[in-house]
């Protein structure tokens, strides 16, 4: 039976509560920002329990408070209210530059929607229902589409007994750290606004884009038309499932990986990632000599010298190819062997490596594309992070019941890591695989023995 249709009830745009001088100038994008032009928006959201009738909760009042606090938040994160713009010289053979125009825009989009479903309809099925993708705006949009679409879009979807707040943010504006920094700040302002429009946030974002010495801003891309670097990737039919790993289960994996490698340096997350890489590779039944790799998202803020602020707003992340081997070699060795390879890959991501990538990009000016970049048939990409404060976002509704994401940036072998709802070092992994490979993973004893129910 098909799920009920989503109804859009209202749609408006939100601008910053007041303008600041910085917003009058072009907001130039860094190398790590520009490389994202052909990727999807970030789409993450939180499911909250709707307050009971006796609390006299009125959705209309809640929405107005959300809008007001969003306008205050956008004062600090002002580029999110802008649009992308391209400045190109008259010479048709010359290159052009993409930047953010913070003035020529109606603002961030805000949508109120409703659907005749319960939270149980979303949370009970083994696999994440496809209807969840409709809880996000900008479905399948590329970041380059931010020339004509809002750079930030919030969709508040009412369920019968719940409220889903889905946020779509242009990935050229920021990475996961920046995305959750924005949402945490918005929640903080929502909780404390009380009519005080001058509320001082606890983690003020650093909005000045970072460039290597002598290279900023980047005013020249070697293209004459976006068709030269844009590619719209359509994923095959995928099953998407949330797997929970308790802190106790992860501690066992870490102890096993370190014992097998005769070390104490392998982290909990590297141990868990090695398990996922090995088990997905086994589920795929790849030829013995087929190459496979595991990429892990690495935050470069602390890897630069001097380091960037943790509050730096923008992209400062790289998908590090932490492990590279053949399917046969990966499965012939134990968990510790794979985990040590991932540990070394992450440890090698130092300032020298970061600078080498930047030098390479400044010469080649390439743009990431989903299919060619990630080798979705043979490899694994582990993104997001369980370290981000995702359950601290409340909007006056208490702690969220669950995290979910949209269609964006998904392919076979894409894994997103979230903190477990109970905290304490637990982790939820959102794994996307074709149906037959997902079924094989669910029958994998090594993997399912580590999963916590």
C-alpha positions in Angstrom: 0.0 0.0 0.0 1.3 3.4 -0.9 2.0 5.8 1.9 -0.2 8.9 2.3 0.7 11.9 0.3 2.6 14.8 1.8 0.6 18.1 1.9 2.5 21.4 1.6 0.5 23.8 3.8 2.6 27.0 3.6 5.9 28.3 2.1 7.8 31.4 2.8 11.3 32.9 2.9 13.2 34.0 6.0 15.8 36.8 6.0 18.3 37.7 8.7 16.7 39.8 11.4 19.0 42.6 10.5 21.7 43.2 8.0 25.4 43.3 8.8 28.2 45.0 6.9 29.9 41.7 5.9 26.7 40.7 4.0 27.1 43.6 1.6 30.2 42.0 0.0 30.6 38.9 -2.1 31.2 35.8 0.1 34.0 33.9 -1.7 34.2 30.1 -1.4 37.3 28.1 -0.5 38.8 25.2 -2.5 37.0 22.8 -0.2 33.7 24.6 -0.9 34.0 24.9 -4.7 34.9 21.2 -5.1 31.4 20.4 -3.9 29.5 22.1 -6.8 28.3 18.9 -8.3 27.4 17.1 -5.1 24.0 17.2 -3.4 22.8 19.4 -0.5 23.3 18.1 3.0 19.9 16.7 4.1 19.5 15.7 7.8 16.6 16.0 10.1 15.2 15.2 13.6 12.0 13.5 14.6 10.3 14.9 17.8 7.3 13.7 19.7 4.4 16.2 19.4 3.5 17.5 22.9 0.2 16.1 24.3 -3.0 18.2 24.1 -2.9 19.1 27.8 0.2 21.1 27.2 -1.8 23.5 25.0 0.7 23.1 22.2 -0.2 25.2 19.1 1.6 24.4 15.9 1.1 27.9 14.5 2.8 29.4 17.6 5.7 26.9 17.3 6.2 27.7 13.6 6.3 31.5 14.3 8.9 31.0 17.0 10.9 28.8 14.7 10.8 31.5 12.0 11.7 34.3 14.4 14.6 32.3 15.9 15.8 31.3 12.4 15.9 35.0 11.4 18.1 35.7 14.4 20.3 32.8 13.7 20.8 33.9 10.1 22.4 37.1 11.3 25.3 34.9 12.5 25.2 32.6 9.5 24.3 35.2 6.9 25.5 33.4 3.7 22.8 30.8 4.2 20.2 33.5 3.3 22.0 34.2 0.0 22.2 32.6 -3.4 25.1 31.5 -5.5 26.2 33.8 -8.3 28.7 33.5 -11.2 30.8 36.3 -12.3 32.2 35.8 -15.8 34.3 38.0 -18.1 33.0 39.1 -21.5 35.6 36.9 -23.2 33.8 33.5 -23.8 37.0 31.6 -23.4 37.8 33.0 -20.0 37.0 31.2 -16.8 34.6 32.4 -14.2 34.1 32.5 -10.4 31.3 31.2 -8.2 30.6 33.0 -5.0 27.7 33.8 -2.7 25.6 36.9 -3.2 24.1 37.6 0.2 21.9 40.4 -1.0 20.1 39.3 -4.2 18.0 36.6 -2.6 14.6 36.2 -0.9 16.3 34.4 2.0 16.2 30.9 3.4 13.1 28.8 2.5 10.7 27.7 5.2 8.0 25.0 4.5 5.2 23.7 6.7 3.9 20.3 5.6 1.8 17.5 7.0 1.3 13.8 6.4 -1.2 11.3 7.8 1.3 9.0 9.4 2.5 8.3 12.9 6.1 8.1 14.3 5.7 4.4 14.4 5.1 4.3 10.7 8.6 5.8 10.3 10.5 4.0 13.0 9.0 0.5 13.1 9.9 -0.8 9.6 13.2 -2.6 9.3 14.2 -0.2 6.4 13.8 3.6 6.4 10.6 4.2 4.4 11.1 6.1 1.1 8.5 8.6 2.3 11.1 10.1 4.6 12.8 11.6 1.5 9.7 13.8 1.0 10.4 15.4 4.5 13.2 17.4 2.8 13.3 20.2 0.3 15.7 20.3 -2.7 15.4 16.6 -3.5 18.2 15.6 -5.9 19.4 19.2 -6.2 23.1 19.8 -6.9 24.8 22.5 -5.0 25.3 24.5 -8.2 21.5 24.7 -8.3 21.9 27.2 -5.4 22.1 29.9 -8.2 18.3 29.6 -8.4 17.3 27.7 -5.2 17.7 28.7 -1.6 21.0 27.8 0.0 19.1 26.7 3.2 15.7 25.2 3.3 13.8 24.0 6.4 10.8 21.8 6.1 8.7 21.2 9.2 6.5 18.1 8.7 3.6 17.4 11.0 2.8 13.8 11.7 -0.2 12.6 13.7 1.9 12.3 16.9 5.2 13.8 15.9 7.1 16.7 14.2 10.0 16.2 11.8 12.3 19.2 11.3 14.3 18.5 8.0 17.1 20.8 7.0 18.7 21.0 3.5 21.9 23.0 3.4 24.0 23.7 0.3 27.2 21.7 0.7 29.2 24.4 -0.9 28.5 26.5 2.2 29.7 24.0 4.8 30.4 20.4 5.9 28.8 18.3 8.6 30.6 20.2 11.4 29.2 23.5 10.1 25.7 22.0 9.5 25.3 20.8 13.1 26.9 24.0 14.4 24.2 26.0 12.6 21.4 23.7 13.9 22.7 23.8 17.5 22.9 27.6 17.4 19.4 27.8 16.0 18.1 25.6 18.8 20.1 27.6 21.4 18.5 30.9 20.2 15.0 29.2 20.0 15.3 28.2 23.6 16.7 31.5 24.9 15.2 34.1 22.6 12.3 35.2 25.0 12.0 38.4 23.0 15.7 39.2 23.3 16.9 39.8 19.8 20.5 40.5 21.0 21.1 37.1 22.5 24.8 36.2 22.4 25.4 32.7 21.1 27.8 30.4 22.9 29.7 29.3 19.7 29.9 32.2 17.3 30.8 31.0 13.8 34.0 32.1 12.1 32.6 33.2 8.7 35.8 34.2 6.8 36.6 31.6 4.2 40.1 30.1 4.5 42.6 30.1 1.6 46.2 28.9 1.4 48.7 31.8 1.8 48.8 33.8 -1.4 45.8 32.1 -3.1 42.6 33.8 -1.9 40.0 34.5 -2.9 39.8 32.0 -5.8 38.7 34.1 -8.7 39.2 31.7 -11.6 37.8 28.3 -12.5 38.9 26.8 -15.8 35.4 26.3 -17.2 33.2 28.2 -19.6 30.0 26.4 -18.9 28.6 24.4 -15.9 28.0 21.4 -18.2 31.7 20.9 -18.1 31.8 19.9 -14.5 28.2 19.0 -13.4 26.9 15.4 -13.4 23.5 14.4 -11.9 24.0 11.0 -10.3 21.0 8.7 -9.9 21.5 6.0 -7.3 20.2 2.5 -8.1 17.3 1.2 -5.9 18.7 1.0 -2.3 17.7 -0.4 1.0 18.5 2.0 3.9 18.7 0.6 7.4 19.8 2.0 10.8 22.1 -0.4 12.7 22.7 0.3 16.4 25.9 -0.5 18.2 26.0 -0.1 22.0 29.1 1.3 23.7 29.8 -2.2 25.1 29.7 -3.8 21.7 32.1 -1.1 20.3 34.4 -1.6 23.2 34.7 -5.3 22.4 35.5 -4.5 18.8 38.1 -2.0 19.8 39.7 -4.5 22.2 39.7 -7.2 19.6 41.2 -5.0 16.9 44.0 -3.7 19.1 44.8 -7.2 20.4 45.0 -8.6 16.9 47.3 -5.8 15.8 49.3 -5.8 19.0 48.7 -2.1 19.6 46.6 0.2 21.7 46.3 3.0 19.1 43.3 1.9 17.1 40.2 3.9 18.0 36.7 2.7 18.6 35.4 4.3 15.4 38.3 2.8 13.3 37.4 -0.6 14.7 33.8 -0.2 13.9 34.6 1.1 10.4 36.9 -1.8 9.7 34.1 -4.2 10.7 31.7 -2.5 8.3 34.2 -2.4 5.4 35.0 -6.1 5.8 31.4 -7.3 6.1 30.0 -5.2 3.2 32.9 -6.5 1.1 32.0 -10.1 2.0 28.3 -9.4 1.3 29.2 -8.2 -2.2 30.9 -11.5 -3.1 33.6 -9.6 -5.0 36.3 -11.4 -7.0 39.4 -12.1 -4.9 41.5 -9.6 -6.9 39.0 -6.8 -7.0 40.3 -3.7 -5.4 38.3 -2.1 -2.6 38.9 0.9 -0.4 37.3 2.5 2.7 37.1 6.3 2.7 36.5 8.1 6.0 35.6 11.8 6.3 38.4 13.6 8.0 38.0 17.1 9.6 41.1 19.2 8.6 40.5 22.1 11.0 42.9 20.8 13.6 45.3 19.4 11.1 46.4 22.8 9.7 49.2 24.8 11.3 48.0 27.1 12.8 44.8 25.2 13.2 41.5 26.6 12.1 38.9 27.4 14.8 36.5 24.6 15.6 33.8 27.2 14.8 35.1 27.8 11.3 32.1 27.8 9.1 32.6 26.2 5.7 33.9 23.0 4.3 37.1 21.7 5.9 36.6 18.0 5.3 38.2 15.4 3.1 37.2 11.9 2.2 40.5 10.2 3.1 41.1 6.8 1.4 42.2 5.3 4.7 42.3 1.7 3.4 43.1 0.3 0.0 43.6 -3.4 -0.8 41.9 -6.3 -2.6 38.7 -8.0 -1.5 40.6 -11.3 -1.0 43.4 -9.7 1.1 40.9 -7.8 3.2 38.9 -11.0 4.0 41.9 -13.3 4.4 43.2 -11.1 7.2 41.5 -10.3 10.5 39.6 -7.3 11.9 42.8 -5.9 13.5 44.6 -5.9 10.2 41.9 -3.8 8.5 41.5 -1.5 11.5 45.2 -0.8 11.6 45.1 0.1 7.9 42.4 2.6 8.7 44.3 3.9 11.7 47.4 4.6 9.6 45.3 6.3 6.9 43.8 8.7 9.3 47.1 9.3 11.1 48.8 10.1 7.8 46.3 12.8 7.2 48.6 15.5 8.5 49.2 19.1 7.5 51.6 18.0 4.7 48.9 15.8 3.2 46.3 18.6 3.5 48.6 21.1 1.8 49.5 18.6 -1.0 45.8 18.2 -1.7 45.3 21.9 -1.8 48.3 22.4 -4.1 46.9 19.7 -6.4 43.5 21.3 -6.5 44.8 24.8 -7.2 46.5 23.4 -10.3 43.7 21.1 -11.5 40.5 22.8 -10.2 38.6 19.6 -10.4 35.0 19.2 -9.1 33.8 16.1 -7.2 31.2 13.9 -8.9 29.4 11.2 -6.9 29.8 8.1 -9.1 33.4 8.4 -10.3 34.7 9.6 -6.9 33.4 6.9 -4.6 33.5 3.6 -6.7 30.0 2.6 -5.2 30.1 -1.0 -6.5 33.3 -2.0 -4.7 34.1 0.4 -1.9 32.7 2.0 1.3 32.4 5.6 2.2 31.9 6.5 5.9 30.6 10.0 6.5 29.1 12.2 9.1 30.3 11.7 12.7 29.0 10.4 16.0 30.9 13.2 17.7 28.6 15.9 16.5 26.0 17.1 19.0 22.9 16.0 17.2 20.6 15.1 20.0 21.2 18.4 21.8 18.9 20.2 19.3 15.5 20.4 20.9 13.5 23.5 19.7 11.4 23.3 22.9 10.2 19.7 22.2 12.7 17.8 24.3 15.2 15.4 23.0 14.6 14.1 19.5 13.4 10.5 19.1 15.5 9.7 16.0 17.7 11.1 13.2 17.0 10.6 9.6 18.3 11.8 6.3 17.1 12.5 2.7 18.1 11.2 -0.7 21.2 13.3 -0.9 24.6 11.8 -1.5 23.6 8.2 -1.2 24.9 5.2 -3.1 25.8 1.6 -2.6 28.3 1.5 0.3 27.5 4.9 1.8 27.5 4.7 5.6 26.6 7.7 7.8 27.5 7.7 11.5 25.3 9.2 14.2 25.5 9.2 17.9 23.3 6.6 19.5 20.1 7.9 21.1 21.3 6.8 24.6 24.7 8.5 24.3 27.6 7.0 26.2 29.7 6.2 23.1 27.0 4.3 21.3 26.7 4.7 17.6 24.0 4.4 15.0 25.1 3.6 11.4 22.8 4.4 8.5 23.9 1.9 5.7 22.7 2.1 2.1 23.0 -1.0 -0.1 21.1 -2.7 -3.0 18.5 -5.1 -1.7 20.4 -8.4 -2.3 23.6 -7.0 -0.8 21.7 -5.7 2.3 20.2 -9.2 2.7 23.6 -10.7 2.6 24.9 -8.2 5.2 22.0 -9.1 7.5 23.0 -12.7 7.2 26.6 -12.0 8.1 27.3 -13.5 11.5 30.4 -11.3 12.3 28.4 -8.2 11.5 25.1 -9.1 13.2 26.9 -10.4 16.4 28.2 -6.8 16.9 24.8 -5.1 16.2 22.9 -4.3 19.4 19.1 -4.6 19.3 
